[in-house]
Amino acid sequence: MQISIISCIVTLAMLFSSAAAFADTTNGDQFLDGIGETALSARYLFSNNTNDWTRNTLNAKLSGTASYLADEQFGNVISLSGESYLTLPGSALNGLDSLSITGWIYISSPAPWQRFFDIGNSTRSYLYCTPMGQQRENGCRLRIAKNGYGSEDGPTTFRVPAKKWTHIAAVLDSKRKKLSLYIDGINVGSSSNIDCKLSDLLDQDNPDNNHIYLGKSLYDGDQTLQGRLYDVRFYNIALNPKNIAEIHHNAISDEEFVYTGKEITPNNDTEQYNGPHQLYAGLVEVDDTEVQTSTGTLPQLPYYLPGKYKNSSTKEPVRVIWPSPKDNSQVKTPGSYTITGTVPATDLKPKAIVTVVDSPNNTTAKQQALIPFALGEVTLNTDSQGRKTPFIKNRDKFILTLAQTNPDSFLYNFRDAFGQDQPANVRPLGVWDSQTTKLRGHATGHYLTAIAQAYASTTYDQKLHENFANKIDYMIDVLYDLAQRSGKPATTGGDCVADPTKVPFGPGKNSYNSDLSKDGIRTDYWNWGTGFISGYPPDQFIMLEKGATYGGSNRQVWAPYYTLHKILAGLMDCYEVAGNEKALEIAKGMGLWVYNRLAVVPTENRIKMWNMYIAGEYGGMNEAMARLNLITGDKRFLECAKLFDNIDFFFGNQKHEHGLACNVDTIRGKHANQHIPQIIGSLETYKAAGTPQYMQVAENFWNICSHSYMYCIGGVAGARNPNNAECFTAQPDTLFTNGLSQGGQNETCATYNLLKLARQLFMFEKQPKYMDYYEQALYNHILSSVAENNPGNTYHVPLNPGAHKSFSNAHMNGFTCCNGTALESNTKLQDTIYLKNTDDSAVYVNMFIPSSLNWKSKDVIITQSTSMPYSDSTKLSITTNKNTKFTIYLRVPKWAVNGYSVSINNTKQNIKAIPGTYIPLNRNWQTSDTIEITMPMDFHLSPIMDQPNIASIFYGPVLLAVQEPDSRVNWRKITLNADNLASSFECDPATLTFTTNGVTLKPFYETYGYHSVYMDITLE
């Protein structure tokens, strides 16, 4: 048996020589049979239990009796007989429209109506497959119905033979309205015009009403399955014929899979447009350019060049795509060379003449110029018409639900790891914090940060403020008690291992393992080394050092340092925000535990570790260690931060010869949110160490990422090549060619981290581009990622035609990574509206959001009153007990091309406002001074860089989404006036509702149904 696993991060040759001892190709890696992990909702091998082998922990429940048999073809398999069957959790498939189910089945009895699967909330709404229909009905049937038996439809084919393994695959493709049946990798029947989605069959609000059976019918009188099952998979996408053929082939053959069927189109969700586009109609020339760079550093080539159009005396910026070298060999020596770029949808080839000079890189140290206000100094307000803003609505969803959470649920895994009793009636968390999930404890870190931020932010409500203060103290007291136990005798005079590098195997074990089951977890905390704290024992950290890969077996791990970063960040937030000294003590203890272990790991091993897909994902551990250094002054933490350098990613190789520090794109194909936090850590390391290379890593990453890998909402990832929705595309500037994954794009936690990075870079450089991005992503991804009536939120935000968002964790009881960062994002929505100079002499107004700033050190209150983006103006009012001189910097957004006027105390100011800059207002301010800003909003397009006819429509900062009646296969076609976009719309700016081409557009953050945010746009 062979499972095809491909890695976009590392090849097998990069793994440790000892990795074979831990390798397990049965589950959990990035690809399974060429399909990205995020497309796989659940997988059941049934070799010795009914557990879900994916990271989603959707374990099946066995009813009746079954046995696990040794099978000649597949090893151990489950055998069902009598009235036995399997049930999946009722919420397992909620939020899905399309679905693919594959599995191997061996039928022992020819009795008709045995079910492979049956799914629905009643006997009127269902999707089932029976391998053995009645003989006269020709056998294997795949049927769907949403209005009862009389409305069912689907293909029928020959009976599946008894006493023989058969691979069955069922595909419900809701976009194409098609239901297809595959047997042994071959399509044996399809039904078209299927006007039914999976979501029509399941109760989305009350999942307990849903029934997801394997081996049983929704009709109680039907025969249960008499036979065996192996490797049953549930995919949340519609698999194509190539996918299914490969799944079948790889299970029974060791030969390389070669697909011989019909060619699969490059973009299997969309139509590709290959002709010229009206965006560049009449474009006759694009300027060449000249740039200079230092030896060893690739040049910063302009992403836009001036373009000349027919019958026009002005030039407009045109997007140019340049070749992207994988190293810096072109600039090793002084000289000059020419690079030829392309303008998509044209034959134009602009050139860049690059001069390489033999001079060192600019190594001038940059100092942080801006600092944030405390969260409690900025309060969100209702808008100028007294309405709750989207920011207040989302804040309240999270704050009020957080206030109702039980801290003991977030402490459950920690007490479990340390073998401590649980308080009565405590319910543990689920999803990625379930008992056996190797990432458990990650949500606790997010929770610590969230309650710290909620504590700081709720100065407007004393009861809430006290609620979160109590939660912080309780959480930290328990964690402190547990951390104090590590590496110390459990009883007076008892044995212990205090040295973190000497942690032995668990009791009765002959190796390290990641078994977290109730019967298998080790709890001998006295052997773990002093300072250790986590939601699981130390084995995963040690196994990673020895080469363990990512996956679900007990010989594999799941990003132990990622989890630890969340915990450390939460502890430091509780210290810095709430002043909890114990939190800092816990963080210092664990920081030293990490330092002691990593300090003896050879550099070559660390390079391999940090390049391993997910196993080596360390979140922002370099950020956490550098931050600990800045807090404590202990240089060991700074040294530890450098031990987390992802050397190949940052510096090209161990000699630091290229990489991001030299402006080489090492982003391509990488797991997005595994690497973005590392960049934030590089910047924090620069803050602590002052080494210029760390700043260059962050700056170059930002420029490449934001221009060459970013979607219109400010998100990234969603690659079809490599086939993993969590990866950057295989090449830059290819979002259409290699992006727009069927499994979704724009992982929300990746945008959370990009916002952190943009904010930090702005505080060093004060470049407006960072705040333009911040506004874009804040409105169009973070606001858009939250459910309408609860704090459920998105993992991936899909932007394919006729897509819809899926929300989860409404009750904060089961977290993915994005559910965790959502806690953080929505408890600090006010944090970047205002920033100030480090010398307290100026304030930067970055966001136009109704709010109040209590600038305590100046004895100044600035109140911002606005209804933006539902209006085009904002007003700042000053309150102070004395005349105070300071500067107010007002952002001029890059979209403000229709004018930007400023009045002080009703007197219009003579200023020159250039989009993408800041305007300084310096004077002695006094109470009742007002500043009024008007910035008319208009429509503009944001095309995909490599397919400019596919573009999104913005109104000012707000992304507009077509409100679709249903899912779609192809891009919606829209025709707009080339000379005046606004003339194409019927507008209601007060509600941000617009109509054009017979469709309605609304803000993406107010869109909860089917939507299109990229359209095939014609300009005429």
Secondary structure, DSSP 8 states (H G I E B T S, - for coil): -------SS--GGGS-TTGGGT--TTS-SSEETTEEGGGEEEEE--SSS----STT----EEES-EEEEEETTTEEEEEE-TT-EEE--TTTTTT-S-EEEEEEEEES---TT--SEEEESSSSSEEEEES---GGGTS-EEEEESS-GGG-B--B-----SSSEEEEEEEEETTTTEEEEEETTEEEEEE------GGGTS-SS-GGG-EEEES--SSTTS----EEEEEEEEESS---HHHHHHHHHHHH--S-----SS---SSTTS----S--GGGTTEEEE--EEEEEETTS-----SEEEEEETT-SSEEEEE-B----SSSGGGSSSEEEEEE-B-TTS----EEEEEEES-----------EEE--GGGEEE---TTS---HHHHHHHHHHHHHHH--HHHHHHHHHHHTT----TT----EETTSTT-TTTTHHHHHHHHHHHHHHHHGGG-HHHHHHHHHHHHHHHHHHHHHHHHTTS-SSTT------GGG----TT-SS-----STTT----GGGS-TT---SS-THHHHHHHTT--BSSSTT-B--HHHHHHHHHHHHHHHHHHH--HHHHHHHHHHHHHHHHHHTTS-HHHHHHHHTSTTTT--TTHHHHHHHHHHHH--HHHHHHHHHT--HHHHHSSTT--SSGGGT----TT-BHHHHHHHHHHHHHHHHHH--HHHHHHHHHHHHHHHHHS--TTS----BTTTTBTTB--SSTT-HHHH---TT---BHHHHHHHHHHHHHHHHHH--HHHHHHHHHHIIIIIGGGB-SSSS-B-SB---STTB----B-TTSSEE-HHHHHHHHHTT-TTTTSEEEETTS-EEEE----SEEEEEGGGTEEEEEEE-TTSSSEEEEEEEESS-EEEEEEEEE-TT-TT--EEEETTEE------TTEEEEEEEEE-TT-EEEEE----EEEEEETTEEEEEEEEETTEEEEEE-SS--SS--EEEE-SS-GGGG-EEETTTTEEEETTEEEEEGGG--SSEESSEEEEE-
